Amino acid sequence: MRDFDVVVVGGGCSGLWAARAAAMSGVSTLLIERTARIGEHIVCAEGVGTDGMTDLLELEPEWIATTIHGGKLSAPGEKIVEFTERGCGYVLNKRNFLHGLSRMAGEAGVEMWLGTRATTVRPLDSGGVRIEVEAPGRTRTITAGAVVAADGVESLIARQVGIRDCLRPEELFSCAQYTVTRIDVDPHTVEFHFGREISPGGYAWVFPKGDSVANVGVGVIPGVAGDRKPIEYLETFKQCRCPSSNIISHVVGGVPTVKDPSRASKSGVFLAGDAAGITDPVSGAGIVPGMESGAVAGEYAARYAAKESDGRALEKEFAGSLKSLLKDRRIRYAVRKVLSKMDDKELARMIDATGEYLAGGKTIRGDPFRLVRFLVKVMPNTFGLIKHIVRV
Ligand SMILES: Cc1cc2nc3c(=O)[nH]c(=O)nc-3n(C[C@H](O)[C@H](O)[C@H](O)COP(=O)(O)OP(=O)(O)OC[C@H]3O[C@@H](n4cnc5c(N)ncnc54)[C@H](O)[C@@H]3O)c2cc1C
C-alpha cells in the first residue's frame, strides 16, 4: 500500500504547476518543499513574456510588479536600440506569484509538507518509488506510485536516479543579481546590455520593479567568461549603469540549458523545469518553460501511478511530449552558440541590424525566428552557420 500516488519534490513554479496537474488528474498528490515557506528563497529576475504566460493562466494584479511596454538593447560602444511593444511582458512579484500557484495547487487537492527535504529517491524493483524525507527533528520514509523531480538546477534526484550527471559549462548561464533602489529606470522598459566586457556569452539586464527599484543582473557562460566570477562582472556593470544605487538584496545562481532535455524520466521519476534543464537557451527564461514541462510531468506521473499503460511506453510518450513542447530548441540552441562566440564588433552590428529590422515596423514578439532569419541575411558571416536550421 503506497502513501501517495504522486510525490512532487520542489515547490518552485515547476513543482507547484506539476503537483496541480497531477491532482487534477484525480490522483493523491503530495508536494515536498525544503524551505519553510513557498517562495522563501527566490533567485530570479522575475521577467516573463505575456504570450507564454497568459497561455498558462491569467495573472492576478498582486502577482505583477510592473507591465512591460518595450525594451532597450545596448551594444558595446554605447549604441542603444529602443523598441516599443505595448504589454509584451511583465516583471512579476514572484513571491506573490508562487503563493498564488500554491493556493491553486492546494485547491486542486495537493497536500504540502513544507520545511521537508527529500534526501533519497529510489525506484523499487516491485514498482513505485521510495522517498526518504527529513524535517527538523525527524526523518521518514514514504512510498509513491511516481515522483516528479522539480528540485531545481542542482537536482539531487536527477543524479540519484541516473538520468543526468553534471551540466557541461556550455549548458549553463552563471548569474549574479542585485535588487537595487535609487536607480534611474523607466518602470515599463526592460534593458539588455551586451558586450564581452560586460557579460561574455550572455547579457546583463535591468528589469524594473517600480519607479526606482530594479533587478540588475549579469549572466555569463562559464567557459567563455574566463577566470572572473559573475559577481565581479555584476559589480563592474553596476558601476557603469547605476553607480549610486543602493543594493537591497543579492543572489547568485545558475540557469541550466540542456541541449536535448527530452530524456527526462526513468523508472517512475519524471523531471520538470530546471531539474530537467528546460530553460530558453537564448534568454535563459525558465518560469514559463518550467511550468509547461511541470504540467506535462505531473500528468504523466499521474498516468504512471495509475498504471494506465506499460511504464516504459508512458516514459517514451513523455519524451515525445517534451520534444513537441521544445520543438524550436535546435534553432534556439544554435543561436545561443553563435551569440556566445560573437566579438564586440559583431554584437554591435547585431544590435544595429535589430534596430533596422524594428524600424521596418516589425516586432520581436510573435515570430522571433523572423528576426533570426533577417540576421542570417544581413550578417551571413556570423549567422551563416545556422542558415540550414532556420531555412532562410
Ligand atoms: C539570476 C537568475 C535570473 C533569472 N531570471 C529569470 C527571468 O527573469 N525570467 C524567467 O523566466 N526565468 C528566470 N530565471 C530562471 C528561473 O528562475 C528558473 O528557470 C525557474 O525558477 C525554475 O523553476 P523550478 O521550479 O524548476 O526550480 P526552482 O525555482 O529552483 O525551485 C526548486 C525548488 O525545489 C526545492 N528543493 C530543492 N531540492 C529539494 C529537496 N531535496 N527536497 C525538497 N525541496 C527541494 C527548492 O527549495 C526550490 O523551492 C533566472 C534564473 C537566475 C539564476
The ligand as a Gaussian input file, in Angstrom:
#p B3LYP/6-31G(d) Opt

LIG

0 1
 C       19.738000      35.157000     -11.620000
 C       18.614000      34.483000     -12.356000
 C       17.664000      35.245000     -13.001000
 C       16.606000      34.623000     -13.682000
 N       15.667000      35.411000     -14.277000
 C       14.632000      34.845000     -14.926000
 C       13.631000      35.650000     -15.521000
 O       13.672000      36.875000     -15.478000
 N       12.613000      35.029000     -16.140000
 C       12.500000      33.673000     -16.223000
 O       11.547000      33.155000     -16.825000
 N       13.446000      32.877000     -15.650000
 C       14.498000      33.433000     -14.993000
 N       15.427000      32.638000     -14.389000
 C       15.245000      31.177000     -14.425000
 C       14.113000      30.776000     -13.470000
 O       14.267000      31.413000     -12.226000
 C       14.106000      29.258000     -13.265000
 O       14.235000      28.620000     -14.515000
 C       12.794000      28.816000     -12.600000
 O       12.623000      29.449000     -11.366000
 C       12.847000      27.307000     -12.403000
 O       11.823000      26.906000     -11.551000
 P       11.860000      25.460000     -10.888000
 O       10.594000      25.336000     -10.130000
 O       12.179000      24.453000     -11.911000
 O       13.107000      25.489000      -9.905000
 P       13.326000      26.362000      -8.602000
 O       12.645000      27.675000      -8.704000
 O       14.769000      26.342000      -8.331000
 O       12.558000      25.537000      -7.483000
 C       13.100000      24.348000      -6.955000
 C       12.500000      24.166000      -5.578000
 O       12.873000      22.883000      -5.081000
 C       13.224000      22.992000      -3.718000
 N       14.105000      21.847000      -3.436000
 C       15.335000      21.616000      -3.969000
 N       15.832000      20.444000      -3.508000
 C       14.884000      19.920000      -2.691000
 C       14.789000      18.713000      -1.917000
 N       15.800000      17.817000      -1.921000
 N       13.689000      18.490000      -1.186000
 C       12.664000      19.411000      -1.192000
 N       12.696000      20.568000      -1.881000
 C       13.775000      20.817000      -2.632000
 C       13.894000      24.345000      -3.608000
 O       13.892000      24.850000      -2.302000
 C       13.032000      25.181000      -4.567000
 O       11.936000      25.780000      -3.905000
 C       16.503000      33.218000     -13.709000
 C       17.466000      32.442000     -13.054000
 C       18.513000      33.057000     -12.395000
 C       19.539000      32.206000     -11.696000

